[in-house]
Amino acid sequence: PIEIFFLDSQSGWMSNSNGHLGRSTDGGKTWADILNPATVWEKYPMWPFFQKLFFADSMNGWGLDNRGDLYKTSDGGQTWTKAISGLELKHIQFLNHHLALGVSKESLYRIALR
């Protein structure tokens, strides 16, 4: 796994380097594959993947892919839409479900999460 995020003691998501995203509802004992990378990205030499995940609740979350684009989901991670592109963020720190700070080569960004 590349990134694991737990919302609470039972609900978690796990990003893999093969572009797949898994979800657990039993504290990580079992995982179900909920995202086929072909539904989000085009495969270049390899599938992109989420390097950082954050969920405000069981349905609404954000993920930063390894190319620096920020995505949003409103169905628990089954589908994703691009929220911000073109910044090529190197890192993001989610402060809460309303605000994140993103870092690119050029600048620090304050990102309102909607």
Order of alpha helices (4+ residues) and beta strands (2+ residues): beta-beta-beta-beta-beta-beta-beta-beta-beta-beta-beta
